[in-house]
Amino acid sequence: MEYRRLGKAGLKLSALSFGSWVTFGNQLDRAKARDLMTIAYDAGVNFFDNAEIYADGKSEELMGDVLQATGWGRDTYCVSSKVFWGGEKPTQLGLHKKHITEACHAALRRLRTDYLDLYFCHRPDQNTPIEETVWAMHTLVQQGKVLYWGTSEWSAREIAEAYHIARTHHLVGPTMEQPEYNLFNRQKVEADYLPLYHDHGLGTTIWSPLASGFLSGKYSKGIPADSRVNVPGYEWLKAKLESPLGREKVAKAEKLAGIARELDMTPSQLAIAWCLHNPHVSTVILGATKTEQLRENLGALPHVKKLSGEVLARIEGIVGNTPEQPTDYTE
């Protein structure tokens, strides 16, 4: 396993990490969850990602049960939660101080831990001043309940404002952002955040490296029966897959699979290796429901060295979505 610094922080996360979105509490029971987490941990994974919204808290409970049962030293792994969607009532939603605090305490109970290594603001909150959110996160850090806090799917402007507030008031600012990043979604990570990497040392814990399965090649012959597309509540993903844009992505994924075969790797390994090739990626979060699927994805790391300039150019020619770079920024 390779370990990378979380942006400017001294903390090093495994280049490949493991997350529970969709799977824990929906597709996996405790035994399967433990099997998968153990495979990841034994492979060197030291970061396990979660959120209050995943299976309405059941995902964190399941992960907490597994972490307690394994007996792994708390100093050998990192675990996260995210805050935004905690319920339907006004006090259970958003990034105001009350919900951030209550959600943190609830995550600690569910995960059976004294502190969160990483705590993310799951989405920007248009109804709460960013200053209030920064102060709330700073307080949790000062109390020892959170070690590093960050954002997820925030714009570069919103993150920059959080940094400005933190510096102005001598508070602990965000350390990392968790954006979607894959061959079909590149603008934020490769362009919008460039000044944040340089000026503030922003780290990234990226999700959906396979673009919800599009890049795995599994949809080339239709929708498999055990796909997450068929999980109740994910009808939006099925609609996305069956749309004209979805069919176009499937066609591009088939072309990318041809390159993968030439390089003696699977389509999933190519997609993950491509993400890892970006030096601004601190860790790539993997998700899996089968042990063989996880082992395959964990095997992507050695293939990064195969991505030569010529190979990357061929990939670029297929996806055809080079991000627009900031006009006022020079790295």
VODRENMI-656722 format. One line per 8 residues: number of its first residue (from 1); their letters; for each residue x, y, z of C-alpha. Coordinates in steps of 0.02 Angstrom, whole numbers, m for minus. Layout:
! residues N
NUM) A) X/Y/Z  ... $
END
This chain:
! residues 331
1) MEYRRLGK) 0/0/0  55/178/m33  19/315/95  m10/497/51  m19/652/157  m192/724/180  m150/888/97  m49/1000/213 $
9) AGLKLSAL) m81/888/364  49/769/431  m79/628/431  m47/496/298  m195/400/227  m186/244/122  m197/289/m63  m346/171/m71 $
17) SFGSWVTF) m477/180/66  m645/95/97  m818/174/109  m991/113/155  m1105/219/45  m1252/118/m24  m1183/m50/37  m1181/m51/228 $
25) GNQLDRAK) m1356/m70/298  m1430/m92/124  m1338/m233/35  m1221/m304/167  m1248/m388/335  m1123/m383/479  m1027/m538/424  m999/m477/246 $
33) ARDLMTIA) m956/m303/307  m825/m376/422  m753/m483/283  m734/m334/168  m662/m218/299  m539/m353/352  m480/m378/173  m456/m191/156 $
41) YDAGVNFF) m367/m174/324  m252/m322/288  m208/m241/121  m149/m85/212  m307/21/205  m310/139/355  m460/250/315  m643/197/327 $
49) DNAEIYAD) m771/324/266  m950/346/327  m1090/474/350  m1245/503/454  m1357/491/300  m1293/320/244  m1437/200/278  m1504/328/403 $
57) GKSEELMG) m1364/294/527  m1368/104/511  m1208/110/408  m1113/191/551  m1186/68/676  m1132/m79/568  m957/m8/544  m944/28/729 $
65) DVLQATGW) m991/m152/769  m858/m217/651  m722/m102/717  m759/m157/894  m765/m341/849  m600/m340/754  m501/m271/899  m392/m166/785 $
73) GRDTYCVS) m293/m35/879  m379/133/869  m210/208/825  m199/100/667  m347/168/568  m448/325/534  m637/337/526  m747/477/464 $
81) SKVFWGGE) m924/542/467  m1016/677/372  m1148/799/429  m1294/879/337  m1442/759/323  m1485/696/496  m1675/694/488  m1826/790/427 $
89) KPTQLGLH) m1842/921/564  m1756/1091/548  m1642/1053/694  m1584/892/608  m1531/969/443  m1393/1079/379  m1232/1149/449  m1291/1258/592 $
97) KKHITEAC) m1201/1238/757  m1335/1133/841  m1346/1000/705  m1157/991/680  m1136/961/866  m1279/837/887  m1230/742/729  m1051/725/791 $
105) HAALRRLR) m1108/653/957  m1227/533/868  m1090/475/750  m974/444/897  m1107/335/979  m1144/237/821  m962/211/775  m918/171/955 $
113) TDYLDLYF) m770/287/961  m712/434/1066  m667/543/918  m683/559/730  m522/569/632  m609/660/488  m775/753/494  m850/822/334 $
121) CHRPDQNT) m982/953/297  m1076/843/174  m1143/984/66  m1140/1175/74  m1283/1250/173  m1360/1404/94  m1460/1441/252  m1313/1446/374 $
129) PIEETVWA) m1170/1572/368  m1006/1486/331  m934/1578/482  m1054/1485/598  m1003/1319/521  m817/1356/538  m839/1405/722  m939/1246/757 $
137) MHTLVQQG) m806/1136/678  m667/1229/768  m754/1199/934  m765/1011/903  m581/1007/861  m539/1104/1019  m644/980/1120  m548/832/1048 $
145) KVLYWGTS) m701/756/966  m636/787/790  m456/787/729  m477/858/553  m630/936/473  m670/964/293  m802/986/161  m887/880/28 $
153) EWSAREIA) m948/945/m139  m916/1125/m92  m867/1249/m226  m692/1323/m229  m765/1491/m180  m854/1419/m27  m698/1329/32  m594/1486/5 $
161) EAYHIART) m717/1584/112  m701/1453/251  m512/1472/245  m526/1662/252  m641/1656/404  m527/1533/493  m373/1639/464  m461/1800/513 $
169) HHLVGPTM) m520/1730/680  m371/1613/711  m480/1458/698  m444/1283/633  m489/1284/448  m536/1141/334  m403/1013/292  m488/912/155 $
177) EQPEYNLF) m628/907/29  m721/751/m28  m774/778/m209  m835/657/m340  m690/625/m458  m678/507/m604  m649/507/m791  m822/581/m819 $
185) NRQKVEAD) m815/713/m679  m654/814/m675  m682/1003/m668  m671/1033/m481  m523/921/m440  m417/961/m592  m455/1146/m611  m568/1236/m487 $
193) YLPLYHDH) m470/1180/m334  m295/1217/m403  m273/1379/m303  m332/1289/m145  m200/1153/m162  m64/1283/m186  m119/1418/m64  m195/1313/76 $
201) GLGTTIWS) m134/1134/54  m307/1061/26  m315/871/31  m444/766/m61  m532/603/m17  m618/567/m180  m775/463/m204  m854/371/m351 $
209) PLASGFLS) m693/333/m449  m797/212/m555  m933/342/m589  m1067/238/m501  m1011/84/m596  m1010/158/m771  m821/137/m784  m820/m42/m721 $
217) GKYSKGIP) m892/m104/m886  m1031/m199/m796  m1168/m105/m889  m1106/m145/m1064  m1233/m288/m1076  m1373/m212/m974  m1405/m195/m787  m1348/m341/m678 $
225) ADSRVNVP) m1480/m405/m556  m1370/m368/m404  m1323/m193/m458  m1347/m46/m340  m1459/24/m478  m1593/m95/m415  m1577/m44/m232  m1734/47/m171 $
233) GYEWLKAK) m1701/233/m161  m1576/232/m305  m1701/245/m446  m1613/408/m493  m1459/307/m538  m1558/192/m651  m1634/342/m740  m1460/415/m760 $
241) LESPLGRE) m1397/253/m835  m1540/238/m958  m1530/419/m1016  m1446/468/m1182  m1296/534/m1084  m1289/372/m987  m1286/269/m1146  m1147/381/m1212 $
249) KVAKAEKL) m1045/351/m1054  m1069/163/m1071  m1003/172/m1249  m850/270/m1193  m822/147/m1052  m816/5/m1179  m678/96/m1274  m582/125/m1112 $
257) AGIARELD) m600/m61/m1074  m502/m94/m1233  m355/7/m1166  m368/m85/m1001  m354/m253/m1088  m199/m194/m1182  m118/m146/m1016  m167/m310/m933 $
265) MTPSQLAI) m286/m234/m806  m474/m228/m783  m581/m77/m829  m606/m39/m644  m420/m46/m611  m388/74/m755  m516/199/m689  m447/192/m512 $
273) AWCLHNPH) m266/200/m568  m309/353/m673  m376/440/m517  m222/392/m417  m110/465/m552  m167/639/m500  m46/701/m364  m184/807/m286 $
281) VSTVILGA) m283/650/m240  m245/602/m60  m349/442/m62  m475/354/m174  m625/284/m81  m676/111/m140  m844/30/m115  m886/m154/m140 $
289) TKTEQLRE) m1015/m288/m103  m909/m439/m150  m737/m492/m89  m674/m525/m265  m731/m353/m319  m636/m271/m176  m478/m373/m208  m485/m323/m391 $
297) NLGALPHV) m501/m138/m350  m363/m145/m219  m252/m213/m357  m261/m50/m453  m114/33/m365  28/m59/m455  m48/m13/m623  m26/175/m599 $
305) KKLSGEVL) 151/164/m670  79/100/m835  m9/265/m868  120/344/m982  93/507/m1072  41/412/m1227  m87/308/m1131  m158/462/m1044 $
313) ARIEGIVG) m175/549/m1212  m273/402/m1281  m387/405/m1129  m411/592/m1151  m459/564/m1332  m598/446/m1280  m675/545/m1137  m650/714/m1222 $
321) NTPEQPTD) m683/820/m1068  m523/913/m1028  m567/1032/m885  m566/1219/m915  m421/1291/m817  m435/1449/m711  m383/1597/m818  m305/1692/m672 $
329) YTE) m203/1550/m598  m28/1486/m636  37/1340/m534 $
END
